[in-house]
Amino acid sequence: MYRQRRDDSGGGGGAGFLWGGLACCRAGAGCYLLGRSYDESAKELRSARKFCRFSDLSMTLSAASSGYIPLVSLSGRVGSDTPIIGEQSGLEAVIVENDVTQTFLKKKRVEDDKEYVVVKKTKDKDGTENITVREKKKDEQWIRCSEQISSKRKEVPWYLDDGTGRVEVAGARNANGSILRLASEDFEKQPRTGCESSIKILGLRRTEWTLPTGTNLNVVGEAVKGDSGEILIKRPRNGGPFHVSRSSIDKVVSNLGTDARWCHFWAVTFATSGALLLGIGGYAMC
């Protein structure tokens, strides 16, 4: 009888180890696949043909029979013939995004973790019996929340210039990388009305993100030359990388390599832990 009880308890614990081991192995596989994707992205970026001057790219495109180059890497400064001025920052830019977010406090009812115990003693023929009654105290607290009220974006035709020529970038908004920077941020406090019950309005936060003229951008994508001689960089038709960023491509590749190494480290860690848990679980199930 004792042997049977020990087997039952051991089997339940063994199942827990097995499930934990399987979860760790799945996490390790996910980290491994993510690390491989980072490695492949870095390899694709390194394979891009680098052009130091736009004029060299123009001549290469003119000589290409296909009229395009699958993957190029270049950098230049942002320019526009019709720039716009940011409403908040006053900066000259080619892209301006204005967001308005309302910040407020919201009352939420929560249950206190503390338990209050009431003990009632009653006597009968057999002696004294204790009856325990547990009650949870309910309380309220204010939680800080925010909600976007409005968002608008302005963009004018723009290009990159390196002094030897111009290059247009199509669909930069959907490319990998970040090109906008926070140019202005203001907080406007709202006056108290005295009628707040469950919500207290704190104020409005207005932010402006811009891509100013003169900003140096690094681009990786497919290069195409139009009929009128203009050069266009766009997302590659073969599914290659399309990257537009303030950071240099070498730095992006370095960051991807670091992320890949961390993913591989965690993959090995999870896989080792999973194998250990599976071994313990299998032994406990025997």
C-alpha positions as CSV (number, residue, x, y, z in Angstrom):
1,M,0.0,0.0,0.0
2,Y,2.8,2.4,0.8
3,R,4.5,1.6,-2.5
4,Q,1.4,2.4,-4.4
5,R,1.0,5.8,-2.8
6,R,4.6,6.7,-3.6
7,D,4.1,5.8,-7.2
8,D,1.0,7.9,-7.6
9,S,2.7,11.0,-6.1
10,G,5.8,10.5,-8.1
11,G,3.9,10.1,-11.4
12,G,2.1,13.4,-10.9
13,G,5.4,15.2,-10.2
14,G,7.0,13.5,-13.2
15,A,4.3,14.7,-15.5
16,G,5.0,18.3,-14.3
17,F,8.6,17.9,-15.2
18,L,7.8,16.5,-18.6
19,W,5.5,19.4,-19.4
20,G,8.1,21.9,-18.2
21,G,10.7,20.2,-20.3
22,L,8.6,20.3,-23.4
23,A,7.9,24.0,-22.8
24,C,11.6,24.7,-22.5
25,C,12.4,22.8,-25.6
26,R,9.8,24.7,-27.6
27,A,11.2,28.0,-26.3
28,G,14.7,26.9,-27.3
29,A,13.5,26.1,-30.8
30,G,11.8,29.5,-31.1
31,C,15.0,31.3,-30.0
32,Y,17.0,29.3,-32.4
33,L,14.7,30.1,-35.4
34,L,14.7,33.8,-34.4
35,G,18.5,33.8,-34.2
36,R,18.7,32.3,-37.7
37,S,16.4,35.0,-39.1
38,Y,18.7,37.7,-37.6
39,D,21.7,36.0,-39.1
40,E,20.1,35.8,-42.5
41,S,19.0,39.5,-42.4
42,A,22.6,40.5,-41.5
43,K,23.9,38.3,-44.4
44,E,21.5,39.9,-46.9
45,L,22.5,43.4,-45.8
46,R,26.2,42.6,-46.2
47,S,25.6,41.3,-49.7
48,A,24.2,44.6,-50.9
49,R,26.4,46.4,-53.5
50,K,27.7,49.6,-52.0
51,F,27.9,52.8,-53.9
52,C,29.8,55.8,-52.5
53,R,28.5,58.2,-55.2
54,F,25.1,58.5,-56.8
55,S,26.8,59.3,-60.1
56,D,28.5,55.9,-60.1
57,L,25.1,54.2,-59.5
58,S,23.6,56.1,-62.4
59,M,26.3,55.0,-64.8
60,T,26.0,51.4,-63.6
61,L,22.2,51.4,-64.1
62,S,22.6,52.9,-67.6
63,A,24.9,50.0,-68.5
64,A,22.7,47.3,-66.9
65,S,20.7,45.4,-69.5
66,S,17.9,44.7,-67.0
67,G,17.5,48.4,-66.1
68,Y,17.8,47.7,-62.3
69,I,20.2,46.4,-59.7
70,P,18.6,43.9,-57.2
71,L,20.3,45.2,-54.0
72,V,22.3,48.4,-53.4
73,S,23.5,50.3,-50.4
74,L,24.0,54.0,-50.3
75,S,23.6,57.1,-48.1
76,G,22.7,60.7,-48.7
77,R,21.1,63.8,-47.2
78,V,17.3,64.4,-47.2
79,G,16.2,67.3,-49.5
80,S,13.0,68.6,-51.0
81,D,11.9,71.3,-53.5
82,T,8.8,72.0,-51.4
83,P,9.6,71.4,-47.7
84,I,7.1,71.9,-44.9
85,I,7.5,73.6,-41.5
86,G,6.5,71.8,-38.3
87,E,3.7,73.4,-36.4
88,Q,5.2,72.8,-33.0
89,S,8.9,72.6,-33.6
90,G,9.2,75.1,-36.5
91,L,11.7,72.7,-38.2
92,E,12.0,72.5,-42.0
93,A,11.1,68.9,-42.8
94,V,9.7,66.5,-45.5
95,I,7.6,64.4,-43.1
96,V,5.7,65.7,-40.1
97,E,3.5,63.7,-37.7
98,N,1.4,65.3,-35.0
99,D,-0.2,63.2,-32.3
100,V,-2.5,64.3,-29.5
101,T,-2.9,62.0,-26.5
102,Q,-5.2,62.5,-23.5
103,T,-3.9,61.5,-20.1
104,F,-6.3,60.7,-17.3
105,L,-6.7,58.8,-14.1
106,K,-9.3,56.1,-14.0
107,K,-10.8,54.7,-10.8
108,K,-10.6,50.9,-10.6
109,R,-12.0,48.7,-7.9
110,V,-9.5,46.1,-6.6
111,E,-9.5,43.4,-4.0
112,D,-7.0,43.8,-1.2
113,D,-4.7,40.8,-0.7
114,K,-5.1,40.9,3.0
115,E,-7.6,38.4,4.5
116,Y,-9.6,39.2,7.7
117,V,-10.3,36.1,9.8
118,V,-13.3,35.9,12.2
119,V,-13.3,33.0,14.6
120,K,-16.6,32.0,16.3
121,K,-16.6,29.6,19.2
122,T,-19.6,27.4,20.0
123,K,-19.9,24.7,22.6
124,D,-21.8,21.4,22.3
125,K,-21.7,18.0,24.0
126,D,-18.5,17.0,22.3
127,G,-16.6,20.2,23.4
128,T,-15.6,23.4,21.6
129,E,-15.8,23.8,17.9
130,N,-14.1,26.7,16.0
131,I,-15.7,28.0,12.8
132,T,-13.4,30.2,10.6
133,V,-15.0,32.8,8.2
134,R,-12.8,34.6,5.7
135,E,-13.6,37.9,4.2
136,K,-11.8,40.0,1.6
137,K,-11.8,43.8,1.8
138,K,-12.5,45.6,-1.4
139,D,-10.7,48.9,-2.2
140,E,-10.4,51.4,-5.0
141,Q,-7.3,52.9,-6.6
142,W,-6.5,55.4,-9.4
143,I,-4.8,54.1,-12.5
144,R,-2.9,56.3,-15.0
145,C,-4.2,55.8,-18.6
146,S,-3.8,57.5,-21.9
147,E,-5.8,57.5,-25.2
148,Q,-4.9,58.9,-28.6
149,I,-7.3,61.6,-29.7
150,S,-5.9,62.5,-33.1
151,S,-3.0,61.8,-35.4
152,K,-2.2,63.5,-38.7
153,R,0.7,63.1,-41.1
154,K,2.1,65.5,-43.8
155,E,4.6,64.4,-46.4
156,V,6.0,66.1,-49.4
157,P,8.0,64.6,-52.3
158,W,11.6,64.2,-51.1
159,Y,14.9,62.8,-52.2
160,L,18.5,61.9,-51.1
161,D,21.4,64.0,-52.4
162,D,25.1,63.3,-52.0
163,G,26.4,66.2,-54.2
164,T,26.8,64.1,-57.3
165,G,23.1,63.3,-57.9
166,R,19.7,62.6,-56.5
167,V,17.9,59.4,-55.5
168,E,14.2,59.1,-54.7
169,V,13.0,56.5,-52.1
170,A,9.6,54.9,-52.6
171,G,7.7,53.5,-49.7
172,A,10.2,54.6,-47.0
173,R,7.4,54.5,-44.4
174,N,7.0,50.8,-44.8
175,A,10.8,50.0,-44.8
176,N,12.7,48.5,-41.9
177,G,14.4,51.1,-39.7
178,S,13.4,54.4,-38.1
179,I,13.6,57.7,-39.9
180,L,11.5,60.0,-37.7
181,R,12.7,61.7,-34.6
182,L,10.9,63.4,-31.7
183,A,11.1,67.2,-32.5
184,S,8.7,68.6,-29.9
185,E,6.6,67.4,-26.9
186,D,4.3,69.6,-24.9
187,F,1.9,68.8,-22.1
188,E,-1.2,71.0,-21.6
189,K,-2.9,70.7,-18.2
190,Q,-6.6,70.5,-18.1
191,P,-8.5,72.6,-15.5
192,R,-10.4,70.7,-12.8
193,T,-14.1,70.8,-13.2
194,G,-14.9,69.5,-9.7
195,C,-17.4,66.9,-11.2
196,E,-15.0,64.0,-11.6
197,S,-16.4,60.8,-10.3
198,S,-14.5,57.8,-11.8
199,I,-12.2,59.6,-14.3
200,K,-9.9,62.6,-13.7
201,I,-8.6,64.3,-16.8
202,L,-4.9,65.4,-16.4
203,G,-4.2,67.0,-19.7
204,L,-3.2,66.7,-23.3
205,R,0.2,65.6,-24.6
206,R,1.1,66.9,-28.0
207,T,4.1,65.4,-29.8
208,E,5.6,66.1,-33.2
209,W,7.8,63.6,-35.1
210,T,9.7,64.9,-38.1
211,L,12.2,63.9,-40.8
212,P,14.1,67.2,-41.2
213,T,15.9,68.3,-44.3
214,G,19.6,67.7,-44.2
215,T,19.2,64.4,-42.3
216,N,21.7,61.7,-43.4
217,L,19.9,58.5,-44.3
218,N,21.3,55.1,-45.2
219,V,19.3,53.0,-47.6
220,V,19.4,49.4,-48.8
221,G,17.0,48.3,-51.6
222,E,16.5,47.7,-55.3
223,A,17.7,50.5,-57.6
224,V,15.8,51.3,-60.7
225,K,16.4,54.0,-63.4
226,G,13.3,55.7,-64.9
227,D,12.8,56.8,-68.5
228,S,13.6,60.4,-67.6
229,G,16.8,59.4,-65.9
230,E,15.7,59.6,-62.2
231,I,17.0,56.9,-59.8
232,L,14.5,55.2,-57.6
233,I,15.2,53.0,-54.5
234,K,12.3,50.7,-53.6
235,R,11.5,47.3,-52.0
236,P,13.2,44.5,-53.9
237,R,10.9,42.5,-56.1
238,N,12.6,39.2,-55.1
239,G,11.7,39.8,-51.4
240,G,15.2,41.1,-50.3
241,P,15.7,43.6,-47.5
242,F,14.4,47.1,-47.7
243,H,16.0,49.3,-45.1
244,V,15.9,53.0,-44.5
245,S,17.6,54.3,-41.3
246,R,19.6,57.0,-39.7
247,S,22.1,54.4,-38.5
248,S,24.8,53.2,-40.7
249,I,24.3,49.8,-42.4
250,D,27.4,48.5,-40.6
251,K,25.9,49.3,-37.3
252,V,22.6,47.7,-38.2
253,V,24.5,44.5,-39.2
254,S,26.4,44.6,-35.9
255,N,23.2,44.9,-33.9
256,L,21.7,42.0,-35.8
257,G,24.7,39.9,-35.0
258,T,24.5,40.7,-31.3
259,D,20.8,39.9,-31.3
260,A,21.5,36.6,-33.1
261,R,24.2,35.6,-30.6
262,W,21.8,36.3,-27.6
263,C,19.1,34.2,-29.3
264,H,21.5,31.3,-29.8
265,F,22.6,31.6,-26.2
266,W,19.0,31.4,-24.9
267,A,18.3,28.6,-27.4
268,V,21.1,26.5,-25.8
269,T,20.0,27.4,-22.3
270,F,16.4,26.5,-22.9
271,A,17.3,23.3,-24.7
272,T,19.6,22.2,-21.9
273,S,17.1,22.9,-19.3
274,G,14.4,21.1,-21.2
275,A,16.5,18.0,-21.7
276,L,17.3,18.0,-17.9
277,L,13.6,18.4,-17.0
278,L,12.6,15.6,-19.4
279,G,15.2,13.3,-17.9
280,I,14.0,14.0,-14.4
281,G,10.4,13.6,-15.4
282,G,11.1,10.3,-17.2
283,Y,12.9,9.0,-14.2
284,A,10.1,10.0,-11.9
285,M,7.5,8.3,-14.1
286,C,9.4,5.0,-13.9
